Amino acid sequence: MSRVSRNPATERRVLVLAPVGKDAPMTREILTANGVTADVCPDLQALCDEYRLGAGLLLVAEEALSPATLDQLAACVGGQPPWSDILTLIVLAGAATSRSVARFRVLPNATVFERPVRIPALVSTVQAALRARARQYELRDRLAELDEANRVKDEFLAMVSHELRTPLNVIQGVSQLMARKYADTAGLSSSIEKIDRNAAVLSRLVEDLLDLSRMRKGKFQLNLADVDLVPVVNRVVEMNRSAADARAISLVSEVDASGPLRIAGDGVRLVQAISNLVSNAIKFTGSGGRITVCVQGLGSAAEVVVRDTGIGIDAELLPHVFDSFRQGDQAGMVGLGLGLTIARQLIELHGGSIAVASPGRGQGTTFTIRLPLRQSGNPVAIPESARPS
């Protein structure tokens, strides 16, 4: 439906289309006598117009449904939202045959009644359908509440993130200034470095929240250009080298040396996405472990693989790896569990895909990114997924 009424009386009514004789007014009289609201429609277009305002059931005589009008009705009810499954009750012109029943299969949810109609059976079927429809409307309202709750949550995250960003910028700026000024002062310089390091961690968390908020609102945009993935991967490895060294982890890159791997991408965001995977691998890989970042061309796609020898992921947790605010179970982890969520969103905005695999606990994890390569000579095109809504 293009517009959903919130009028309970409208939502629970039966729309009746029976163009021959007195069938329509008699049906309305019978339903009204049994506590059911029914509105008679003069033709199929009127029924479809009323249906878009809200209805609990469509009751249509077979005589109103030529091949053309049946297709029109199918198109009318075929555009229902996921929560909706309205019943169309067809009153046949006579006894049911396999041919007469088969023609109504174009309707998503239809039931047929033979003539002569048994009134108790008709009333019982209508009442059961209206109860089912009421549950559908309850589901719709619940989904609307959840959407509103998510919207409020996203606005709150954006507001908090913006409010935190200003004092953090001040803390970082002052700590960096003090570190330069008192670099030779024993003890003080070390304390200032701790302030600056932890302010940087908080700043990263705030940026993650802002990125997630923008993505959910459809306001996240990429600055696309011709990007070679090889230097992107090399930069990611160098960015994370000191963190890996601090944990005595070997971090190496394996690069396809056959030539550049060019894609239409945002270099800064690609570095962010792949770096999120590498920093995640560092978190969950113990001392003496190894992380390998590979990049290669595979036909019309480029593939980036981040493979570690870390703690691995249990099979039941694999489907939830990219969920927001998911964090591993290793003690001492810092973060909001947004790094992998943002990585997936960024890769998908580039028209690519990301997958995760792990043989199980203690057997490491592999993340695989695939991105479409640019065809030689073609201009940089914006993927459909990267266009703002």
Secondary structure, DSSP 8 states (H G I E B T S, - for coil): --S----HHHHT-EEEE--STTHHHHHHHHHHHTT--EEE-SSHHHHHHHHTT--SEEEEEGGG--HHHHHHHHHHHHT--TT----EEEE-SSS--HHHHHGGGGSSSEEEE-SS--HHHHHHHHHHHHHHHHHHHHHHHHHHHHHHHHHHHHHHHHHHHHHHHHHHHHHHHHHHHHHHHTTTSTTHHHHHHHHHHHHHHHHHHHHHHHHHHHHHTT------EEEEHHHHHHHHHHHTHHHHHHTT-EEEEEE-TTS--EEEE-HHHHHHHHHHHHHHHHHT--TT-EEEEEEEEETTEEEEEEEE-SS---GGGGGGTTSTT---SSTT--S-S-HHHHHHHHHHHTT-EEEEE--STTS-EEEEEEEE---TT------GGGS--
